[in-house]
Amino acid sequence: MEIRKIRLGNLLLPSNVLMAPLAGYTCYPFRMLAYGLGAGLCCTEMVSANALQYQDRATRRLLITTEQERIRAVQLLGGNPAVMERMAGSELLKDFDIIDINMGCPVPNVFKSGEGSALMQDQKRAAAIIRGCKRSGKVVTVKCRTGIREDDMFAAEFVRMCEDAGADMVTVHGRSRSMMYDGRPYEKEIEAAKAAVSIPVIANGGICSAEDAENMMERTGADGVMVARYGLENPFIFSELTGMPCEKTAFQVVLEQTELTARYYDETYTLGYMKKLASNMMKKRRGTKQYKERLYRSGSLEELREVLALIFDRGNERG
Ligand SMILES: Cc1cc2nc3c(=O)[nH]c(=O)nc-3n(C[C@H](O)[C@H](O)[C@H](O)COP(=O)(O)O)c2cc1C
């Protein structure tokens, strides 16, 4: 695919291959990995604006970042325009350059609270949230779906509202809320959304190879792609797509991820995150299934490193 930079206000994304926010995964170490491999933008996982008001430990942990992070984007989840505005402009988020607003989460509890994808059926409130977040002075982006139901999709109309309300970029996940995470993304909906606005539109959903990324760009005319689940299985996809040179092996990557996570998070978090990341990265590695149980049983960083060596230390394999 054609690699381009994307300008958002005073920020310049180094490429148009973005890493999606993924709850439980896109912590600071993973974002550093993806940026190092050429990703144009990475984002925290969704952070509840309501929870942020109470600043509990688990929520504060989602905001860990350093100046080393190339461009810092935080995703906010919330349905109350006043709370969203207050949190977007709060000291807690002072280190972040971009506020991404979650308008796509399909989970029943979130939807019932009028947050995430529920905002797609209340465009007035969605617009008020975008305008409120813009008053923080930061770049504001939106991540949405194609609609609520598969038989009633309206991505173009929704993206137009986002642009009118002041959004700087929109990512369209080409599935409706009812599809959750399965089924073929509707490229036509993304194409219509791209044609409807002049802000950058990013296409997301079902990208599992460089060829998929290419096809997505061609069929939708989008300004860039956002890789999600596949980025966990094969983080090297960013290097493949962007041409960013990478000499690292998968083993080096998991070891570096372990060290970086342990530096900024406690041992429990580090073990939990590394077990999930490693089990994604080993999906297509033959002969490694036998170590999965041991991976999940490891109770210390020492044990973790040992089992990571068994799984990943095989010459300079990447896959
Ligand atoms: C485990 C998991 C966690 C996710 N967390 C978030 C999130 O925090 N914020 C968000 O906007 N989307 C989230 N998503 C949706 C992804 O960003 C993406 O839109 C979706 O997985 C479709 O892309 P894919 O088919 O390439 O995986 C999550 C998806 C999964 C599977």
The ligand as a MOL file (V3000), in Angstrom:
LIG
                    3D

  0  0  0     0  0            999 V3000
M  V30 BEGIN CTAB
M  V30 COUNTS 31 33 0 0 0
M  V30 BEGIN ATOM
M  V30 1 C -9.8510 -7.6410 22.8830 0
M  V30 2 C -10.3270 -6.3960 22.1610 0
M  V30 3 C -10.2800 -5.1810 22.7990 0
M  V30 4 C -10.7000 -4.0090 22.1500 0
M  V30 5 N -10.6060 -2.8100 22.7920 0
M  V30 6 C -10.9690 -1.6650 22.1560 0
M  V30 7 C -10.8480 -0.4010 22.7940 0
M  V30 8 O -10.4120 -0.2790 23.9430 0
M  V30 9 N -11.2280 0.7010 22.0680 0
M  V30 10 C -11.7120 0.6080 20.7930 0
M  V30 11 O -12.0420 1.6230 20.1830 0
M  V30 12 N -11.8400 -0.5750 20.1780 0
M  V30 13 C -11.4650 -1.7040 20.8200 0
M  V30 14 N -11.5590 -2.9050 20.1640 0
M  V30 15 C -11.9280 -2.9300 18.7310 0
M  V30 16 C -10.6750 -2.8700 17.8440 0
M  V30 17 O -9.9830 -1.6590 18.0130 0
M  V30 18 C -11.0420 -3.0460 16.3420 0
M  V30 19 O -11.9050 -2.0120 15.9730 0
M  V30 20 C -11.7060 -4.3930 16.0530 0
M  V30 21 O -11.0020 -5.4490 16.6800 0
M  V30 22 C -11.8080 -4.6450 14.5410 0
M  V30 23 O -10.5590 -4.7640 13.9290 0
M  V30 24 P -9.9300 -6.2100 13.5340 0
M  V30 25 O -11.0130 -6.9700 12.8170 0
M  V30 26 O -8.7520 -5.8880 12.6790 0
M  V30 27 O -9.5550 -6.8740 14.8290 0
M  V30 28 C -11.1930 -4.0780 20.8260 0
M  V30 29 C -11.2570 -5.3270 20.1830 0
M  V30 30 C -10.8340 -6.4760 20.8260 0
M  V30 31 C -10.9060 -7.7920 20.1030 0
M  V30 END ATOM
M  V30 BEGIN BOND
M  V30 1 1 1 2
M  V30 2 1 2 3
M  V30 3 2 2 30
M  V30 4 2 3 4
M  V30 5 1 4 5
M  V30 6 1 4 28
M  V30 7 2 5 6
M  V30 8 1 6 7
M  V30 9 1 6 13
M  V30 10 2 7 8
M  V30 11 1 7 9
M  V30 12 1 9 10
M  V30 13 2 10 11
M  V30 14 1 10 12
M  V30 15 2 12 13
M  V30 16 1 13 14
M  V30 17 1 14 15
M  V30 18 1 14 28
M  V30 19 1 15 16
M  V30 20 1 16 17
M  V30 21 1 16 18
M  V30 22 1 18 19
M  V30 23 1 18 20
M  V30 24 1 20 21
M  V30 25 1 20 22
M  V30 26 1 22 23
M  V30 27 1 23 24
M  V30 28 2 24 25
M  V30 29 1 24 26
M  V30 30 1 24 27
M  V30 31 2 28 29
M  V30 32 1 29 30
M  V30 33 1 30 31
M  V30 END BOND
M  V30 END CTAB
M  END
